[in-house]
Amino acid sequence: MADAHDRRLAPLRTPTSLSEEATRDVSAALTGLLADVFALYLKTKNFHWHVSGPHFRDFHLLLDEQAAELFAMTDPIAERARKIGGVTLRSIGQIAGEQRILDNDADYVDPFDMLAELRDDNNELVGWMRELHELCDDHNDVATASLLENWIDESEKRVWFLFEAGRRGNA
């Protein structure tokens, strides 16, 4: 019987019918996506906490709703990587090293610039999810692809809302 030390060293390889290549590629892409979702979540909360001006209430509530949607994606993304036999994020440092979403640490950001920046970030996220969907199709990972389809739809809705809320008239 294995001792406690051996059990701690046991690999985290969940059995899966996907190939080793699929597990490696898809779980790595999911981990990158997870880093981006965490980065976008925190940026959205940052803007939620720091928005000001005549549209404060509407923007504050919109950004809180969108942050909640992003946060709700995090556990399913991480768990999907684990279900297929991969690993996922372990630290904030790993998020910082893998994220493609740029941080915004400015002392002040105009509320309409906040919406435009988040709109563009969410739109980039959609593009990365589409690329991951293609990877899933290549590896016949229909379950991950199915999850991505819903997240793409939710992200496109965020882009739409940010676009419409950020319009400054009919020009």
N, C-alpha and C positions, 0 to 999 in steps of 0.2 A: 504494500500500500504506500502511496506517495505521501511524503511528509508535507507540512505546511509550506515550506520553502519551494518545493517542486510545484505545488498548486499555484503559487504566486507567479511562477515563471511560465505557466501553461499559456500557449498562444490563444489569442482571442479570435479564432477562426470558426465562425458560425458555419455549420454545414449549409451548402447551397448547391443548386443544380446549375448555376452559372459557371462559366469557365473561370480559371484563375485570372486570365487577362481581363475578363469582364469585371470581376470583383475588384481588381486593382484599378482599372480605368474609371469605372463608374463610382466607386467609393471615393477615389481621389477627387473626381469632379464634384461629387456631392459635398465633400469637405470644403472645397473652394467656394462652392455656392453658399454653404453655411456661413463661412467667414464673411462673405458679402452681405448676406441677410442680417447677420449680427451688426455689421458696420452700418448698414442702411437703417436698421432699427434704432441704433444709438444716435445717428444723425437726425433721424425723424424726431426722436424724443428731445434732442438738443434744440431743434427748431421749435418744437411744441413748447418747451420751457422758456424760450427766449423770444418768441414772436411778440410783436407789439403793434400798436396802431389802431386805426378805425375798424379794421376787420379782425381784431384780436379774437373775439369769441368764436367766430366761424372758423378761422384758421387753426386756433388752438384745439377745437374739437375735432376738426378734420385730421389734423396731424396725430392726435391721440388715437383716433380710430385706425389710422393707417399703421401706426406703430404696433398696435395690438394685432393687426393682421400679420405683420412681419414676424412678430414674436411667436405667433401661433404656428408659423412654418418651421421654427427652429427644431423642435423636438422630432417631428416626423422626418425631417431631412437627416438628422443625426441617426435616428433609429433605422432609417432605410439603409444607410451605409453599414450599420452593424448587422442588419438582417441578411445582407448579401455576403457577409463574411469579411467586411472591411473594418477599418477603424475610423474615428472622426476626431474632431477638435478636442484638445485637452486643456487649452489655456487662452487667456487674452493675448499673450505674446504670439501664439500660433495664429490667432485671428489677424493680428496686426501684420504678420508676415505673409499671410495668404490673401488678404482682402484686396479687391480691385476697386471698390468704391472708395473714393477719396474722402478723407475727413474734412470737416470745416470747423476750425477752431477760432474763427474771427470773433472779435468782441461784439460786433454788430453786423447783422445781415438784414437787408431790407426784406420785409415780409414777402413781396412778390418775387424777389430773387431766391428766397427760401423755396417757394413753390416750384420755381423753374428748375432749380438745382435738383430737388427731389424728383421732379417729373423726369428729368434726364437720367438720373440714377436708376429710377424704377424701369425706365425704358431700356437701359443697358442690362439690367437684371433680366428682363424679358429675353433679350438677345442671348445672354449666357444660358438661360434655361432652354431656349430652342436648340442651342448647340449640344447641350447635355441630352436633350430628347433625341437628337440624331445619334449620339453615341449609344444611348439605350436601345434605339432601333437596330443599330449595327450589332449589338450583343443580344438581341431578343429579350431585353429586360422590360417586359411590358408593365410590370407593377410600378417601377420607378417612372417610366414614361407616363403612366396614368396619373400619378401624383403631380408630375410636372405640368400636365395639361391644366389641372385646376389652379396651380400656382401661377401659371402664365396668365390665365383668365383674370385672377385676382390682381395681378400686377398691372395688367392692361387697364383694369378698372381704376387703380390708383393713378396711373398716368393720365387717364381721361379726367378724373376729378381734379387733379392738380393742374392740368391744362385749363379746364373750364374755370376753376376758381381763380387762376392767375391771369385771366384775360382782363385787359384794361379797356373794354369797349368793343365795338364792332369793326374796328379798322382792319 
